[in-house]
């Protein structure tokens, strides 16, 4: 998907209909000779062979019918879903793969990313960096959860192995910002594994997936705070998808702590001029010691721009990924409990309303409704700060913890019977456990 600022990204349920099978048996008459010993032979139990064969056949049919009936009831009790495992693709049914902590891949005692110091014995050549790091960079092929067995991928990207037992970091946009995807993971040597999405975080564009594998080669990570502008950087990934798997590009660190992309993003990016293209998303940005300093995420793709790619710093990656593996979401995040849109300056002039966030939905667990706030109201300030964009709102929210209260200034439009009004309410902040990101707690569209 290519915009002014682009993400570099270019539960299979089988609803079988079980009908009632009708078995029709036709009786065939034939002339029987008295000397037909096979037909007339009577066993010790007094039953002819033909009769005995008929009884055996009837019993088999009854067993088959009984198995079909039992299967049908299992099908009904399972909500009409049959979980079919396909080689290279895994089912991520919320009722199956996420039914328990073990099945979901969430592991309180799971692996964490270790930040290593840079070696003191000098940097490596580009060839040596590639030899060291390429086994840790994988291809991520995503199939729509509801797609059939014959389907094309919905997206392809890259990922970085972080543990030998199959945990992999990639971009949230690579997996479609959802857990409901079928994932195929392809190693640098072409080996394929099925995988599943453990969790994702739209605010940082990071996700964790897990391959059903062992003995993988985890990458080494370095402290991104030590990255200096002007130093060499290498990118390994799959630009354009698996047809160009494990490609290496080289450039420099152009800048650090860049704000770019969605106003909801919490990331201060590393900027590089190493070539990053669709499919590189989720791949590694490396220093000359073969250590990951960032996860490639976005680029500016305009006619007048060249060589402006951005990576999520490794320190940010560690804090987010460790939380996702441990509990499936990033802890400590807060939300207001609404869905809304930003009122632009143009819209404010046309409709004679203030700039702010117009409420489209109030979630059931929010106390805004109990304080008289309604859908259609516009939140213009948070703690006295004018909300001129989502970045302002999120910047303020990051200062608070779950359970804290913030003061909102709310504007209500005039109706046929009432004048416009402005009032203030104090709202208790809720915890964002990641599930709200599926529909986005506050959604810019």
C-alpha positions, -999 to 999 in steps of 0.1 A, spaced: 0 0 0 16 32 -12 6 66 3 25 97 9 41 77 37 38 40 29 39 8 49 61 -15 30 36 -43 26 29 -48 -8 -89 -187 106 -95 -208 77 -130 -222 87 -144 -249 65 -182 -247 68 -190 -282 55 -227 -288 50 -235 -322 64 -267 -335 48 -285 -367 53 -271 -394 30 -297 -418 15 -285 -452 9 -306 -470 -17 -302 -507 -21 -316 -526 -51 -325 -562 -48 -313 -583 -77 -332 -615 -84 -315 -644 -100 -323 -680 -109 -309 -702 -81 -300 -738 -89 -304 -764 -63 -269 -775 -68 -255 -740 -61 -236 -750 -30 -223 -715 -24 -257 -701 -22 -274 -729 -3 -245 -738 20 -256 -735 56 -231 -729 84 -231 -744 118 -251 -715 131 -278 -723 107 -273 -691 85 -265 -692 49 -234 -674 36 -254 -649 16 -274 -641 47 -243 -638 68 -227 -614 42 -258 -593 42 -258 -590 80 -221 -580 80 -227 -554 53 -257 -541 73 -236 -538 104 -209 -518 86 -235 -494 72 -249 -489 106 -215 -481 120 -208 -456 92 -242 -439 98 -235 -437 136 -201 -421 130 -217 -396 106 -243 -387 133 -216 -383 160 -196 -362 136 -226 -340 129 -232 -333 166 -195 -325 171 -198 -301 142 -229 -284 157 -213 -282 192 -182 -266 176 -203 -237 162 -204 -251 127 -166 -250 123 -142 -277 114 -105 -270 120 -85 -282 90 -47 -281 92 -31 -275 58 7 -280 53 24 -246 53 -7 -229 67 -21 -229 102 -56 -222 114 -59 -193 139 -94 -199 150 -101 -179 181 -119 -209 195 -90 -233 189 -56 -218 187 -63 -191 213 -84 -213 236 -56 -215 261 -24 -197 270 -3 -225 256 -23 -227 223 -22 -189 218 16 -188 221 15 -164 250 41 -174 275 48 -156 308 82 -174 309 88 -170 272 120 -157 256 130 -121 257 152 -100 234 187 -96 247 204 -63 239 241 -70 233 271 -47 234 290 -40 203 321 -62 200 355 -45 206 374 -64 179 363 -43 149 334 -43 125 327 -70 98 326 -67 61 292 -66 43 298 -102 32 304 -113 68 273 -94 81 252 -111 55 265 -146 63 259 -140 100 224 -124 99 206 -138 68 197 -171 85 177 -150 111 156 -132 85 125 -150 72 98 -145 47 63 -140 61 34 -150 38 -1 -141 49 -33 -157 38 -67 -144 46 -83 -163 75 -115 -170 55 -98 -180 23 -101 -214 8 -73 -240 2 -67 -225 -33 -60 -189 -26 -33 -163 -32 -15 -146 -3 -30 -113 9 5 -99 17 41 -109 19 68 -94 42 98 -102 63 105 -111 99 134 -116 123 138 -147 144 142 -138 181 143 -174 196 154 -208 185 119 -222 193 102 -200 167 93 -166 180 96 -140 152 91 -102 152 75 -85 121 54 -55 114 18 -53 125 8 -41 91 24 -72 75 -2 -94 94 -30 -70 86 -32 -56 122 -51 -87 133 -46 -122 148 -71 -137 124 -46 -147 96 -30 -178 84 7 -175 83 34 -193 64 70 -187 75 98 -193 50 135 -196 61 164 -183 40 170 -218 28 134 -223 16 122 -244 45 86 -236 53 67 -237 86 32 -229 96 28 -201 121 3 -180 140 0 -144 152 7 -141 190 -1 -104 192 3 -71 175 6 -34 184 -6 -8 159 9 21 179 44 8 171 36 -13 141 51 -44 156 37 -80 158 50 -113 171 43 -145 152 54 -180 161 66 -208 139 60 -244 148 97 -250 147 128 -255 168 165 -251 163 162 -218 145 189 -191 144 180 -160 165 193 -127 156 216 -105 177 202 -72 188 222 -40 196 214 -9 217 197 15 193 206 44 215 242 40 204 233 44 167 252 74 152 243 94 121 267 87 93 275 51 103 270 23 77 238 3 78 226 -29 60 191 -41 53 181 -77 48 146 -86 37 123 -97 9 116 -67 -13 88 -76 -37 81 -108 -18 98 -142 -19 109 -138 -55 136 -116 -42 141 -133 -8 171 -125 14 181 -94 -5 209 -72 10 210 -34 5 235 -9 20 234 27 31 240 50 60 221 62 91 206 94 79 189 105 111 176 92 145 145 100 166 124 109 135 86 114 139 69 101 108 38 82 97 5 79 115 -2 105 142 -11 75 164 25 62 162 46 62 193 78 55 175 108 77 170 124 61 139 159 55 127 161 70 92 183 53 65 190 56 28 195 18 25 170 7 -1 137 -4 16 109 -15 -6 75 -32 -2 83 -67 13 112 -54 33 87 -46 61 95 -65 92 131 -72 80 163 -63 97 183 -30 97 218 -40 108 250 -24 120 284 -35 107 287 -61 135 257 -81 122 235 -69 150 199 -57 145 195 -20 153 160 -17 139 130 -33 122 123 -18 88 88 -4 86 80 25 62 94 46 35 85 79 18 75 71 -17 70 103 -37 84 113 -71 106 139 -55 120 117 -27 147 91 -28 163 69 -1 141 78 28 134 46 47 126 42 84 131 15 110 117 9 145 146 11 169 157 -21 186 151 -8 221 115 0 212 112 -35 196 124 -52 228 100 -34 251 70 -41 229 79 -77 219 87 -88 254 53 -77 266 35 -93 237 51 -127 243 44 -125 280 8 -115 279 -4 -109 243 -5 -71 245 16 -41 255 10 -33 292 4 1 306 -15 15 276 -46 36 283 -76 45 263 -107 67 266 -131 41 255 -144 58 224 -143 55 186 -140 89 168 -128 109 139 -108 141 138 -127 173 128 -104 191 103 -99 228 101 -120 228 69 -148 209 84 -148 231 114 -153 262 92 -180 246 70 -201 233 99 -192 261 124 -179 237 150 -146 236 169 -116 214 159 -115 182 179 -125 146 179 -161 139 171 -174 108 190 -188 80 168 -192 54 195 -189 52 233 -177 18 245 -197 0 272 -169 0 297 -164 38 295 -180 61 321 -184 89 296 -220 80 289 -229 81 326 -216 116 327 -239 128 299 -215 126 270 -232 115 237 -223 103 203 -218 134 181 -202 154 208 -168 168 200 -139 166 225 -119 198 221 -95 197 250 -77 172 273 -66 188 306 -68 222 290 -47 213 259 -64 219 226 -68 187 206 -55 198 171 -47 162 161 -45 126 174 -8 131 181 -18 157 208 -43 134 224 -19 104 225 9 126 238 -12 136 267 -25 101 274 10 87 276 15 108 307 -11 88 327 -17 53 340 -47 30 339 -72 42 365 -61 79 364 -87 105 355 -83 132 328 -105 163 323 -121 166 289 -137 197 274 -167 187 253 -187 207 227 -223 198 219 -238 210 186 -270 229 185 -303 212 177 -337 225 167 -346 228 204 -313 236 221 -284 259 216 -248 247 213 -230 242 246 -196 234 261 -190 215 293 -163 196 311 -162 160 324 -136 139 343 -132 105 327 -114 74 341 -88 60 318 -92 23 308 -65 -3 300 -59 -10 264 -52 -47 263 -46 -48 226 -80 -63 217 -94 -28 213 -68 -21 185 -88 -45 163 -115 -18 160 -91 9 173 -100 27 205 -97 60 187 -97 56 149 -84 81 123 -100 73 90 
